[in-house]
Structures are given as C-alpha cells and as structure tokens.
Amino acid sequence: MMCHHNGKLAQATIPFQIYREFFPVNESLYRGTMFRELYRPYVKMMRR
C-alpha cells in the first residue's frame, strides 16, 4: 500500500553552540574530536 503524504514529517533543530575548550592536535586525533565539550568516551559495562 502506497502512502502519498505531502506534509512535513519532522524538523530537526540544532541549537548554536560555542566551544571554548580544545584538545591539542595530537590528542584530538586520538580522541576523535578537538572539542572537550563533545568528548564522550565509550565505557564498557560489565556483564553479570
């Protein structure tokens, strides 16, 4: 069954952000971002 819908389904909004703290170049390559505020390391959880 085909659905023809011309209305808006979603709208993404991204707030403007100011980044103030930066990693040094060699460290930002290792971490995958140069912005300290965006760095969220993956923490593996232990299984029970």
C-alpha distances in whole Angstrom, upper triangle without the diagonal:
4,7,10,13,16,18,20,19,22,25,28,31,34,38,41,43,46,47,51,52,51,52,54,53,53,52,49,48,49,46,44,44,47,47,48,46,43,44,43,44,42,44,43,43,45,44,45
4,6,10,13,15,17,16,19,23,25,29,32,35,38,40,44,45,49,50,49,50,52,51,52,50,47,46,47,45,42,42,45,45,46,44,41,43,41,43,41,43,43,43,45,44,46
4,6,10,12,14,13,16,20,23,26,29,33,35,38,42,43,47,48,47,48,51,50,51,49,46,45,46,44,41,41,44,43,45,42,39,41,40,42,40,42,42,42,45,44,46
4,7,9,12,12,16,19,22,25,28,32,34,37,41,42,46,47,47,48,51,49,51,49,46,46,47,44,41,41,43,42,44,42,39,41,40,42,41,44,44,44,47,46,48
4,6,8,9,13,15,19,22,25,28,31,34,38,39,43,45,45,46,49,47,49,48,44,44,45,43,40,39,41,40,42,39,37,39,38,40,40,42,42,43,46,45,47
4,7,9,12,14,18,20,24,27,29,32,36,38,42,43,43,45,48,46,48,47,43,43,45,42,39,38,40,39,41,39,36,39,38,41,40,43,43,44,47,47,49
4,6,9,11,15,18,21,24,27,30,34,36,39,41,41,43,46,45,47,45,42,42,43,41,38,37,39,37,39,36,34,37,36,39,38,41,42,42,45,45,47
4,6,8,11,14,18,20,23,26,30,32,36,37,38,40,42,41,43,42,38,39,40,37,34,33,35,33,35,32,30,33,33,35,35,37,39,39,42,42,45
4,7,10,14,17,20,23,26,29,31,35,36,37,38,41,40,42,40,37,37,38,35,32,32,34,32,34,31,29,31,30,33,32,34,35,36,39,39,41
4,7,10,13,16,19,22,26,27,31,33,33,35,38,37,39,37,33,34,35,32,29,28,30,29,30,27,25,28,27,30,29,32,33,34,37,37,39
4,6,10,13,16,19,22,24,28,30,30,32,35,35,37,35,31,32,33,31,28,26,28,26,28,25,23,26,26,29,29,31,33,34,37,38,40
4,7,10,13,15,19,21,24,26,27,29,31,31,33,31,28,29,30,27,24,23,24,22,24,21,19,22,22,25,25,28,30,31,35,36,38
4,6,10,12,16,18,22,24,25,27,30,30,32,30,27,28,29,26,24,22,23,21,22,19,18,21,21,25,26,28,31,32,35,36,39
4,6,9,12,14,18,20,21,23,26,26,29,27,23,25,26,23,21,18,19,17,19,16,14,18,19,22,23,26,29,30,34,35,38
4,6,10,12,16,18,20,22,26,26,29,27,23,25,27,24,22,19,19,16,18,14,14,18,19,23,24,27,30,31,35,37,39
4,7,10,13,16,17,20,23,24,27,25,22,24,26,23,21,18,17,15,16,14,14,17,19,23,25,28,31,33,36,38,41
4,6,10,12,14,17,20,21,24,22,19,21,23,20,18,15,14,11,13,10,11,14,17,20,23,25,29,30,34,36,39
4,6,10,11,15,18,19,22,20,18,21,22,20,18,15,13,10,12,10,11,15,17,21,24,26,30,32,35,38,41
4,6,8,11,14,15,18,17,14,17,19,16,15,12,10,7,8,7,9,12,15,18,21,24,27,29,33,36,39
4,7,10,13,15,18,16,14,18,19,17,17,13,11,8,8,8,11,13,16,19,23,25,28,31,34,37,40
4,7,10,12,15,13,12,15,16,14,15,11,9,6,6,7,10,11,14,17,20,22,26,28,32,35,38
4,7,9,11,10,8,12,13,11,12,9,5,5,6,8,10,10,14,16,19,22,25,28,31,34,37
4,6,8,6,5,9,10,9,10,8,5,6,6,10,11,10,13,14,18,20,23,26,29,33,36
4,6,5,6,9,10,10,12,10,7,10,10,14,14,13,17,17,20,23,26,29,32,35,38
4,5,5,6,9,10,10,9,7,11,12,15,15,14,17,18,21,23,26,29,32,35,39
4,6,5,7,9,10,11,9,13,14,17,17,15,17,17,19,22,24,28,30,34,37
4,5,5,6,8,9,8,11,11,14,14,11,14,13,16,19,21,25,27,30,34
4,5,5,6,5,5,8,9,12,11,9,13,13,16,18,21,25,28,31,34
4,6,5,7,8,11,12,15,14,12,14,14,16,19,21,25,28,30,34
4,6,8,10,12,13,16,14,11,13,11,13,16,18,22,24,27,31
4,6,8,10,10,12,10,7,9,8,11,14,16,20,23,26,29
4,7,9,10,12,10,8,10,10,12,15,18,21,24,27,30
4,6,8,9,7,7,10,11,14,17,20,23,26,29,32
4,6,9,8,8,12,13,16,20,23,26,29,32,35
4,5,5,7,10,13,16,19,22,25,28,31,34
4,5,5,9,11,15,17,20,23,26,29,32
4,6,8,12,15,17,21,23,26,29,32
4,6,10,13,15,19,21,25,27,30
4,6,10,12,16,18,22,25,28
4,7,9,12,15,18,21,24
4,6,10,12,16,19,22
4,6,9,13,15,19
4,6,10,13,16
4,7,9,13
4,6,10
4,7
4
